[in-house]
Amino acid sequence: MAPSAVHGTVHNHCNQERHLINRDLYRERRSAALAEWREVMG
């Protein structure tokens, strides 16, 4: 899977959940996804 596809998948997943969880949990998950993305990219 192309890096941009992975990023898009993570981004869509987090945004889809946004209305279901509180702000702190959303930020925590978003930060974890960004950290994973940065690790993948290198």
Helices and strands as residue ranges (DSSP letters): H 3-17, G 18-20, H 23-41
